[in-house]
């Protein structure tokens, strides 16, 4: 599936992913290929991007996620640098 993580400043990530775990307001949840369409608000926390066996973790400051037709878009308020 295609994933984009965007902040007001820049595009943080754009590419393919096999799974994405996001910090939803009611708890973390994972989005996989062919996930039902969803829009959810996000809390501050970790976004885990899996690309096959590789994993990338980004810490975001809240935002919104939309998943539809194997396209996932995360609009984050910002990225928390480690």
C-alpha positions as CSV (number, residue, x, y, z in Angstrom):
1,X,0.0,0.0,0.0
2,X,1.1,3.6,-0.5
3,X,1.9,5.7,2.6
4,X,2.4,9.4,3.0
5,X,3.3,11.2,6.2
6,X,3.0,14.9,5.9
7,X,3.6,17.8,8.3
8,X,2.9,21.5,7.7
9,X,6.6,21.9,7.0
10,X,7.4,18.9,4.7
11,X,6.7,15.5,3.4
12,X,8.3,13.2,6.0
13,X,7.7,9.9,4.3
14,X,6.4,8.8,1.0
15,X,6.5,5.2,-0.3
16,X,5.3,1.7,0.0
17,X,4.5,0.0,3.3
18,X,3.3,-3.5,4.3
19,X,1.8,-2.3,7.6
20,X,1.4,1.0,9.6
21,X,0.7,1.3,13.3
22,X,-0.6,4.6,14.5
23,X,-1.5,6.1,17.9
24,X,-5.2,6.5,17.6
25,X,-7.2,8.6,20.1
26,X,-8.8,5.5,21.5
27,X,-5.6,3.4,21.3
28,X,-3.0,2.3,18.8
29,X,-4.2,0.4,15.8
30,X,-2.6,-1.2,12.7
31,X,-3.5,-0.6,9.1
32,X,-2.8,-3.4,6.6
33,X,-3.4,-3.9,2.9
34,X,-7.1,-3.9,2.0
35,X,-8.1,-2.2,5.3
36,X,-11.6,-0.9,5.4
37,X,-11.8,2.9,4.7
38,X,-11.2,4.8,7.9
39,X,-10.5,8.3,9.1
40,X,-9.2,8.8,12.7
41,X,-7.7,11.4,14.9
42,X,-4.2,10.7,16.3
43,X,-2.5,11.4,19.6
44,X,1.1,12.2,20.2
45,X,3.0,8.9,19.8
46,X,4.8,6.5,17.6
47,X,4.0,5.7,14.0
48,X,5.6,2.4,13.1
49,X,6.1,1.9,9.4
50,X,6.9,-1.7,8.3
51,X,8.4,-2.3,4.8
52,X,8.8,-6.1,4.6
53,X,11.2,-7.0,7.4
54,X,12.4,-3.4,7.8
55,X,10.8,-1.1,10.4
56,X,10.9,2.7,10.8
57,X,9.6,4.6,13.9
58,X,8.5,8.2,13.8
59,X,7.2,10.1,16.8
60,X,4.4,12.5,15.9
61,X,2.6,15.3,17.6
62,X,-1.0,14.4,17.0
63,X,-2.9,14.6,13.7
64,X,-5.2,12.7,11.4
65,X,-5.0,9.4,9.4
66,X,-7.0,8.4,6.4
67,X,-6.9,5.0,4.8
68,X,-8.8,4.3,1.6
69,X,-8.2,2.0,-1.4
70,X,-4.7,1.0,-0.1
71,X,-3.6,4.6,0.2
72,X,-2.8,5.8,3.7
73,X,-2.3,9.5,4.4
74,X,-1.1,10.7,7.8
75,X,-1.4,14.5,8.4
76,X,0.7,15.1,11.5
77,X,1.0,18.4,13.4
78,X,4.8,17.8,13.7
79,X,7.6,15.3,14.2
80,X,9.2,14.9,17.7
81,X,12.9,14.5,17.2
82,X,14.5,11.9,19.4
